[in-house]
């Protein structure tokens, strides 16, 4: 983040903005886990271009980010 402009580094979200972002992240996680999971996983693999990051990891990252913004705690796939 060293190259990030000062106005972004010092940015903050109000409660309404944080809630909207949490809802958007939850929407994406639900979509990724849905019936198109295999197609989305293949698309992400093509986009990333390496085996180092997959859809499950992306879902976990988005769930963690959502939690840090005040969303529900991430739930492991086997606990849903």
Secondary structure, 3 states (H helix, E strand, C coil): CCCCCHHHHCCCCCHHHHHHHHHHHHHHHHHHHCCCHHHHHHHHHHHHCCCCCCHHHHHHHHHHHHHHCCCCCCCCHHHC
